[in-house]
Amino acid sequence: MERSAVIARAADVLFAFSADRPHLSLGEIVKRASLPPSTVRRLLVQLTAAGLVEQDDSTRLYSLSLRLARLGAVALGSMDIVARAAPVMRELSAEANEAVLLGQLSAQGVVYLSVVQPASEVRISTQAGDIRPAHSTSIGKALLASLGQGELEAWLASHSLEEGTKNAPKTKDRLLADLEGARARGYAINDRESSSEFASVAAPVVDHEGRTVAALAISSPAYRVPPERIDELGRRVVAAAARLTGQLGGVTAGVRPVEQDGRRA
């Protein structure tokens, strides 16, 4: 088989995976890639050896590796949304004096596309390209809350809620309640759920076609976010996400403006 044909068929195998079907059996990959079983089996062995595909020892299902997701994050970093978000993120970080993150939803979790650190000495360790479980992060919740019912059900069926601290949602009902709260208030909350030391709030970013394409978050050490500050940071991140949405040609309704001292305008 010519090298170009091998690469094309390997790509067919990789693109068999999707956000709604991140875990596939050998037979499912054969069907989705429209390739002979022997070819798919051989390619999976090679892709696994290269660290691009993983197989669960218990279920025998295949999935894309985090190494491949990081490559995707590099590609996403070249998208226009990162460049457009940069000034909005810097302004928001200066206003809140906290870290600001931009992320998108992938099959493996939330992929962080960009991180702006605050001027303060205490900073978060998250970097562009890092991946975190969606259900225990504010960006993940903001993005999950934006999914259609069918998409959300597919996500719930294929993802575990085991990761995260004791504060993270561990059941479907708890997560659905969190998502409903995010929709109602306009922003999602991570209250020491991905880490016991940090809290964050996030709001979705919408493009000109009405699609939620990313989310912005403010992340802070938990001791700097008492309950009374959550709403202030929430309104700030909603307003910033609305500004970025506007730059992308999208529309966000119901944004409450925020004054510099954090009071409602």
N, C-alpha and C positions, 0 to 999 in steps of 0.2 A: 504493500500500500504506500503511495507517495506521501511525503511529509505533509504537503498541503491538505491532502485528504484526511490524514490522521488528525490534524489540527481542527479541521472543519467538523469532524465527527465528535471530537472531544468537546467542542463548543456546543454541539447538539445535546450532549449529555449534561453539560453544566446548565444550559438554558432549559432543561427539563424541569428544574426546580423553580419554584415561584413563591411569592410571599404567602399565598394561601395554601401551598403544598410544599413546605420546606423539608419534609421527611418523606422519602420515597423508597419503595421496595425495588428490587432488580426488575421485576416484571413491569412495574409502573414506569420506570425509566425507559425500558425497551419500548413501551407503547408511546410514551410522550416524545421520545427521540426518533421514533420510526427507524430503528436500527436492529440488526440481528442480535439475539441474546448473547451469542459468543463474542461479538464485537463490543457490546456494552460491558460485558463482564471483564474483558481485557482492558478496556479504557478505564473502568472503575479501579482496577488494580493499580494502573499507572497513575491515575489522578490521586488515589489515596496515598501512594508512595511519595508523590510530590507535595503532599500536605494540603491539597486543594479540596479534597472530599474526605468525609469521615463516615465510619459505619458504627452504629451502636451495637455493642456486643450482645445485649439482651434482646433487642427487637430486630436486629439485622437490617434495620432501615438505614439508608444513606442520607447525608445532608451535606451542604456546603460548609467548609471549614471557616473558622474565624480569620485564618490567614487570607482566604479569598475575599472575605468581607472587608478586610483592611485594604486590599487592592481596590475594591469598589469605593471605599471611602476616599482614596486618593483621587479616583476619577471624579467622584462627586465634588471634591474640593476644587475642581477646575470649573465647576458650573457657575453661571452668572449669579446665582442666588448667594453664594458665599461673598463675592465681591460687593454685591448690593447690600448685603447684611452688615458688612464690616463697619461703616460709619454709624449705623443704628446701634450696633452692639457696643461700640466704644462710648457713644453718648449715654446709653442705658447704664453701662458699667460705672461711668463717672457720676451719674445721677444717684445711683443706689449704693455706690462704693462697694460693690460686690462683683463676683464673677458672672459673666454672661456666656451662655452656650447656645449653639445652633445645632439641631440634630434632625435626623430623618429616621423613619422606621424601615428596618430590613428584616429578612427572615430570621436572623440571629438575635435581633434586639434593636435597641437604639444605637445608631452610628452617629458619633459626634463629628460634625463637619468643621466646626470652628469654635475656639475658646478665647475669650478676652478676660485676662486676669485683672483684678482691681489693684488700686495703688496700695492697699493695706498689706501688711506683712503676712497675714494668714491667707493662704491661697489654696485652691482646690488642686488635686493631683490629676484631674481629668485632662486629657489631651485630644486634639483632633485625631480621629482614627480609632479611638477607644470605643468599645461596645459594652452596653449595659443591658440587663433585662428590662423590657419595656414596662412591665406591670409595677415595678418599684421605683420608677423615675418619673419626675413631673413631665418631662418631654414625652416619654413613652405614653403616659396617661392622656396627655393632650392629643397625641396622634391617634391613639386607640379610640378616644371619644369622638373622633372625626370620621371613623370608619362607618360604612353602611352596616345594617344589621347582619347581612349575610357574611360580609368580610370579617366582622367582629366574631361571629360564631365560629367561622373557620379558624381564626387566630386562636380562640379559646380552646378549640379542639386539638390544636397541634402544639400548644405551649404549656409548660409546667409553671405553677405559681410557687414553687418551693424556695426559690432563691430570695434573698433579701433578709432584712432584720425582722425581729418580732413585730415591728410596726407595719411591715409590708402586708398587702392583701394576700392571704393564702387560700382564699376560696373564691369561686366564681361570683357568688352573691356580693361579697365584700368589694371585689374589683368593679363589678357593675355599678354598685352604689357610688364608688369613687368617681367613675366615669360620668354618672348622671350629675353628680355635684360639680364636676368640671364643666359640663355643658351649661348648667344653670348659672354658674358664676362667671364663666368665660375664661377661666384658667384652672389648671390642674395643680395639685399640691403633692409634694413628696416631703412628709414630715418624718425625717430620720428613718426612711424605709430602705434605701439602697446602702446607706451608711448611718451608723448611730450618731455620727458627729456632724452631719450636714442636713440641711433642709433646702428645698427649692420650690419655685413656682414656674409654670410654663404656659404659654398661649400659642395656638396654632397660627401658621402663616399660609395664606391662600393665594393662588395664582389667578391669572386672568380668565381661566376656564372654570374657576370655582373649586379647584382641587386643593386639598390641604397638602402642601408639598414639604413642609418642615414645621418646626416649632422652636420658639425662643424661650430660654429659661434664665432666671436669676438664681444662682446658687450661693449659699452662705453657710458659714459655721452655725450650727443649730442654736448656740447660745446667743447669737445676734438676731435671732428671729423669734421673739416672743409672739404669742397668739395675736396680739394687737397690731403687729407689723405685717402679718400675712396679707391682709387686705391691701395695705399700701403697696407692697411689692407686687401683688397680683395686678393691681391697677396699672402700675408702671409697665409690667411686662405685656399686658394687654394692649396698652397704648403703643408700645414699641413694635409689637407684632402687627398692629394695624398700620403703622407707618411703612413697614417693610411690605406688607400686603398691598398697600397702595402703590408702591414702587413697581410691584409685579403686575399691576393692573387689576388686582382683586379688590373685593369689597368686604369690609367687616363692619357689622352694625353693632350699636349699643356700647361703644367704647366710652368709658367715663374718663375725662381728662384729669390729669394729676398735676398739682402745683409742686413747686420745688420743695416745699416743706412737707409734702406727702398728704396734705388735706385735699378733699374733693374740691374741684374748681366749681 
